[in-house]
């Protein structure tokens, strides 16, 4: 997760996963699994610091129930990691291409920013397919990983260009309407 982990960011990420579930349940399942794993780690860290985790605990319990219900719906599909990995990477690249096409056409909107945010979350969540002991590096033979590194860098650059364009637009507006 690229931003600091808080209950609000976890909720936002989970909402993105729910949105994806209407398009592809298998991708949503693995994304939710990734988010819940991050939430449990955050919960442990907060508890170790002596913080109140009751609200987060309730949220995580609800998410676990939701994940189990989705797992039941998906049945055997959940067990096929190769199929899940392929569908996850295909969907992520599809969403990136869709967002990038909008960006390239100059269609800057809140929806575009949200789609890029979802793409970044998907790229981060792709790590769910690797065993915890397996270290991923830039020499990975996984083509999705290699592509996602390049795309992630591109998104960061594009986002900076987008925000610069917005700030210049705002500056132009303030010149017209002082």
Beta strands, then each sheet from edge to edge (+ up, - down):
end
